Amino acid sequence: MTAKRASPPAPAGREKILDAAEALFAERGFFGVTMRQISERAGVDVALPNYYFGSKQGLFDGVFLRRAEILNARRSEALERALATTADGRPELAGIIDAFLRPIRDAQSSADVGWRNYCRLVALVNSSPVWARMMTSHFDALVSKFVSALRLALPDVEMKDLYWAYHFLSGSLTLTMADTGRIDALSGGLCHSENARDAYAHMKEFYTAAFVGLAKSSARSATKKASRRTKA
């Protein structure tokens, strides 16, 4: 009589592991979580995370990649729509900023608690030089497209200034994604970090005005330089 082969683990087990790891990594960071804790949270055999991912690092990468691909696709589509809407031959600045922010806002305010965990995890990774390679690997190509789009909308702004402006926007975004509740305490309850739609509406308005101000500042600087050259 031929012995039956053991069946491979069900695909659902892989998703349970990713969900559990995502929640724990977002809460405690990479170094504060063990594979045993992840398997217990997922309700699977302790050997299963290694079966699927090989190591804790492999699992961490898997968690990050899973939603990064979805988020990048949504933001890329939003950017394409923004670039198709032009004023005087240039894409609208507000549309570009909206394309950058809205997909994350929608994810963070969705009923899927996993997205909130993922947003917190991205905030954690983006603030640590230890994990810089992950941001580079998963997001830099799309970020370059957004910076190029900003350049089309604001052709008179120096690239160095655009990159710094993007840096500040990215920092504000990831702090908001962290959903720490700090602004709740600072504002005495006027603001709530868990209210993603309110947070992103304010962020969009603020940074649209900031980029417009940057363009005006660049124009003034160019005028002053031209005036000095004329006098010389």
One Martini backbone bead per residue (centre of mass of N, CA, C, O) as a GRO file, in nm:
protein
  232
    1MET     BB    1   0.095   0.037   0.024
    2THR     BB    2   0.065   0.369  -0.043
    3ALA     BB    3   0.174   0.649   0.077
    4LYS     BB    4   0.071   0.948   0.167
    5ARG     BB    5   0.099   1.262   0.087
    6ALA     BB    6   0.168   1.555   0.200
    7SER     BB    7   0.012   1.839   0.215
    8PRO     BB    8   0.024   2.143   0.134
    9PRO     BB    9  -0.013   2.432   0.238
   10ALA     BB   10  -0.241   2.656   0.257
   11PRO     BB   11  -0.273   2.970   0.121
   12ALA     BB   12  -0.416   3.095   0.371
   13GLY     BB   13  -0.169   3.078   0.559
   14ARG     BB   14  -0.002   3.300   0.425
   15GLU     BB   15  -0.200   3.535   0.481
   16LYS     BB   16  -0.203   3.508   0.787
   17ILE     BB   17   0.096   3.569   0.824
   18LEU     BB   18   0.099   3.848   0.694
   19ASP     BB   19  -0.109   3.978   0.882
   20ALA     BB   20   0.037   3.925   1.150
   21ALA     BB   21   0.307   4.060   1.079
   22GLU     BB   22   0.200   4.339   1.012
   23ALA     BB   23   0.088   4.403   1.294
   24LEU     BB   24   0.352   4.353   1.460
   25PHE     BB   25   0.550   4.536   1.306
   26ALA     BB   26   0.384   4.799   1.346
   27GLU     BB   27   0.399   4.785   1.666
   28ARG     BB   28   0.732   4.668   1.716
   29GLY     BB   29   0.888   4.589   1.491
   30PHE     BB   30   1.128   4.381   1.383
   31PHE     BB   31   1.291   4.332   1.669
   32GLY     BB   32   1.002   4.281   1.845
   33VAL     BB   33   0.978   4.006   1.675
   34THR     BB   34   0.875   3.674   1.641
   35MET     BB   35   0.798   3.388   1.477
   36ARG     BB   36   0.624   3.270   1.700
   37GLN     BB   37   0.432   3.512   1.734
   38ILE     BB   38   0.326   3.501   1.446
   39SER     BB   39   0.212   3.210   1.449
   40GLU     BB   40   0.019   3.260   1.686
   41ARG     BB   41  -0.144   3.490   1.555
   42ALA     BB   42  -0.219   3.304   1.296
   43GLY     BB   43  -0.264   2.995   1.373
   44VAL     BB   44   0.014   2.837   1.319
   45ASP     BB   45   0.270   2.672   1.255
   46VAL     BB   46   0.598   2.749   1.339
   47ALA     BB   47   0.714   2.651   1.044
   48LEU     BB   48   0.553   2.812   0.821
   49PRO     BB   49   0.702   3.083   0.776
   50ASN     BB   50   0.963   2.940   0.669
   51TYR     BB   51   0.836   2.792   0.433
   52TYR     BB   52   0.754   3.061   0.278
   53PHE     BB   53   1.016   3.281   0.366
   54GLY     BB   54   1.284   3.152   0.539
   55SER     BB   55   1.254   3.430   0.710
   56LYS     BB   56   1.209   3.721   0.868
   57GLN     BB   57   1.309   3.894   0.635
   58GLY     BB   58   1.132   3.762   0.420
   59LEU     BB   59   0.866   3.843   0.558
   60PHE     BB   60   0.905   4.146   0.563
   61ASP     BB   61   0.923   4.173   0.257
   62GLY     BB   62   0.644   4.049   0.198
   63VAL     BB   63   0.477   4.259   0.344
   64PHE     BB   64   0.574   4.508   0.184
   65LEU     BB   65   0.508   4.410  -0.111
   66ARG     BB   66   0.207   4.344  -0.123
   67ARG     BB   67   0.104   4.659  -0.100
   68ALA     BB   68   0.298   4.816  -0.283
   69GLU     BB   69   0.184   4.721  -0.553
   70ILE     BB   70  -0.098   4.837  -0.516
   71LEU     BB   71  -0.024   5.132  -0.450
   72ASN     BB   72   0.142   5.193  -0.706
   73ALA     BB   73  -0.086   5.146  -0.908
   74ARG     BB   74  -0.279   5.365  -0.802
   75ARG     BB   75  -0.082   5.608  -0.828
   76SER     BB   76  -0.017   5.579  -1.126
   77GLU     BB   77  -0.306   5.619  -1.229
   78ALA     BB   78  -0.349   5.897  -1.098
   79LEU     BB   79  -0.115   6.038  -1.247
   80GLU     BB   80  -0.216   5.997  -1.535
   81ARG     BB   81  -0.471   6.166  -1.494
   82ALA     BB   82  -0.328   6.429  -1.412
   83LEU     BB   83  -0.157   6.458  -1.682
   84ALA     BB   84  -0.426   6.484  -1.864
   85THR     BB   85  -0.458   6.751  -1.694
   86THR     BB   86  -0.456   7.076  -1.835
   87ALA     BB   87  -0.289   7.406  -1.804
   88ASP     BB   88  -0.127   7.556  -2.037
   89GLY     BB   89   0.026   7.265  -2.084
   90ARG     BB   90  -0.007   7.193  -1.778
   91PRO     BB   91  -0.016   7.034  -1.506
   92GLU     BB   92  -0.190   7.010  -1.222
   93LEU     BB   93  -0.083   7.044  -0.910
   94ALA     BB   94  -0.323   6.935  -0.740
   95GLY     BB   95  -0.341   6.664  -0.896
   96ILE     BB   96  -0.064   6.552  -0.816
   97ILE     BB   97  -0.102   6.560  -0.508
   98ASP     BB   98  -0.355   6.385  -0.508
   99ALA     BB   99  -0.217   6.132  -0.635
  100PHE     BB  100  -0.021   6.096  -0.392
  101LEU     BB  101  -0.248   6.086  -0.149
  102ARG     BB  102  -0.526   5.939  -0.197
  103PRO     BB  103  -0.456   5.632  -0.194
  104ILE     BB  104  -0.371   5.644   0.105
  105ARG     BB  105  -0.626   5.753   0.224
  106ASP     BB  106  -0.810   5.519   0.129
  107ALA     BB  107  -0.655   5.298   0.275
  108GLN     BB  108  -0.660   5.419   0.572
  109SER     BB  109  -1.000   5.445   0.553
  110SER     BB  110  -1.056   5.164   0.542
  111ALA     BB  111  -1.189   4.854   0.659
  112ASP     BB  112  -0.897   4.757   0.635
  113VAL     BB  113  -0.673   4.711   0.887
  114GLY     BB  114  -0.419   4.640   0.721
  115TRP     BB  115  -0.368   4.926   0.607
  116ARG     BB  116  -0.301   5.061   0.873
  117ASN     BB  117  -0.060   4.884   0.935
  118TYR     BB  118   0.100   4.950   0.680
  119CYS     BB  119   0.128   5.254   0.723
  120ARG     BB  120   0.290   5.226   0.984
  121LEU     BB  121   0.524   5.068   0.855
  122VAL     BB  122   0.616   5.282   0.654
  123ALA     BB  123   0.679   5.496   0.866
  124LEU     BB  124   0.899   5.330   1.004
  125VAL     BB  125   1.087   5.284   0.757
  126ASN     BB  126   1.119   5.594   0.665
  127SER     BB  127   1.271   5.663   0.964
  128SER     BB  128   1.499   5.441   0.878
  129PRO     BB  129   1.821   5.361   0.774
  130VAL     BB  130   1.797   5.049   0.783
  131TRP     BB  131   1.534   5.065   0.556
  132ALA     BB  132   1.601   5.228   0.290
  133ARG     BB  133   1.603   5.002   0.071
  134MET     BB  134   1.292   4.963   0.065
  135MET     BB  135   1.212   5.236  -0.045
  136THR     BB  136   1.386   5.222  -0.295
  137SER     BB  137   1.271   4.956  -0.417
  138HIS     BB  138   0.943   5.034  -0.400
  139PHE     BB  139   0.935   5.383  -0.460
  140ASP     BB  140   1.140   5.549  -0.642
  141ALA     BB  141   1.023   5.525  -0.928
  142LEU     BB  142   0.758   5.678  -0.860
  143VAL     BB  143   0.878   5.934  -0.740
  144SER     BB  144   1.016   6.027  -1.002
  145LYS     BB  145   0.748   6.078  -1.149
  146PHE     BB  146   0.646   6.298  -0.956
  147VAL     BB  147   0.881   6.496  -0.990
  148SER     BB  148   0.843   6.529  -1.295
  149ALA     BB  149   0.557   6.643  -1.271
  150LEU     BB  150   0.635   6.892  -1.105
  151ARG     BB  151   0.819   7.006  -1.326
  152LEU     BB  152   0.591   7.056  -1.532
  153ALA     BB  153   0.426   7.251  -1.338
  154LEU     BB  154   0.736   7.374  -1.233
  155PRO     BB  155   0.979   7.485  -1.441
  156ASP     BB  156   1.122   7.725  -1.250
  157VAL     BB  157   1.210   7.514  -1.056
  158GLU     BB  158   1.446   7.382  -0.889
  159MET     BB  159   1.538   7.063  -0.835
  160LYS     BB  160   1.639   7.093  -0.549
  161ASP     BB  161   1.373   7.220  -0.442
  162LEU     BB  162   1.186   6.985  -0.519
  163TYR     BB  163   1.318   6.768  -0.342
  164TRP     BB  164   1.272   6.909  -0.073
  165ALA     BB  165   0.968   6.931  -0.097
  166TYR     BB  166   0.920   6.629  -0.113
  167HIS     BB  167   1.049   6.556   0.156
  168PHE     BB  168   0.838   6.706   0.328
  169LEU     BB  169   0.590   6.559   0.222
  170SER     BB  170   0.680   6.273   0.302
  171GLY     BB  171   0.704   6.329   0.606
  172SER     BB  172   0.410   6.409   0.653
  173LEU     BB  173   0.285   6.152   0.549
  174THR     BB  174   0.421   5.941   0.745
  175LEU     BB  175   0.321   6.070   1.004
  176THR     BB  176   0.022   6.027   0.933
  177MET     BB  177   0.043   5.714   0.895
  178ALA     BB  178   0.117   5.648   1.198
  179ASP     BB  179  -0.110   5.722   1.396
  180THR     BB  180  -0.034   5.831   1.712
  181GLY     BB  181  -0.217   6.082   1.850
  182ARG     BB  182  -0.066   6.354   1.903
  183ILE     BB  183  -0.265   6.568   1.783
  184ASP     BB  184  -0.488   6.519   1.985
  185ALA     BB  185  -0.334   6.636   2.230
  186LEU     BB  186  -0.234   6.910   2.116
  187SER     BB  187  -0.548   7.000   2.030
  188GLY     BB  188  -0.764   6.897   2.238
  189GLY     BB  189  -0.949   6.737   2.003
  190LEU     BB  190  -0.965   6.884   1.719
  191CYS     BB  191  -0.781   6.647   1.634
  192HIS     BB  192  -0.753   6.332   1.430
  193SER     BB  193  -0.543   6.086   1.318
  194GLU     BB  194  -0.777   5.877   1.223
  195ASN     BB  195  -0.869   6.112   1.023
  196ALA     BB  196  -0.779   6.088   0.707
  197ARG     BB  197  -0.952   6.288   0.543
  198ASP     BB  198  -0.878   6.540   0.702
  199ALA     BB  199  -0.571   6.524   0.682
  200TYR     BB  200  -0.551   6.523   0.362
  201ALA     BB  201  -0.695   6.787   0.306
  202HIS     BB  202  -0.483   6.962   0.453
  203MET     BB  203  -0.233   6.866   0.300
  204LYS     BB  204  -0.313   6.948   0.017
  205GLU     BB  205  -0.352   7.250   0.069
  206PHE     BB  206  -0.072   7.312   0.185
  207TYR     BB  207   0.112   7.198  -0.057
  208THR     BB  208  -0.002   7.361  -0.282
  209ALA     BB  209   0.080   7.634  -0.159
  210ALA     BB  210   0.383   7.569  -0.126
  211PHE     BB  211   0.449   7.528  -0.430
  212VAL     BB  212   0.354   7.804  -0.519
  213GLY     BB  213   0.553   7.959  -0.338
  214LEU     BB  214   0.806   7.842  -0.470
  215ALA     BB  215   0.758   7.960  -0.751
  216LYS     BB  216   0.759   8.258  -0.662
  217SER     BB  217   1.042   8.256  -0.540
  218SER     BB  218   1.189   8.178  -0.802
  219ALA     BB  219   1.099   8.426  -0.964
  220ARG     BB  220   1.231   8.639  -0.782
  221SER     BB  221   1.521   8.534  -0.808
  222ALA     BB  222   1.540   8.565  -1.116
  223THR     BB  223   1.493   8.872  -1.120
  224LYS     BB  224   1.738   8.953  -0.946
  225LYS     BB  225   1.957   8.829  -1.126
  226ALA     BB  226   1.886   8.993  -1.380
  227SER     BB  227   1.933   9.271  -1.250
  228ARG     BB  228   2.236   9.231  -1.180
  229ARG     BB  229   2.332   9.183  -1.470
  230THR     BB  230   2.240   9.457  -1.583
  231LYS     BB  231   2.414   9.637  -1.391
  232ALA     BB  232   2.690   9.496  -1.475
   0.00000   0.00000   0.00000
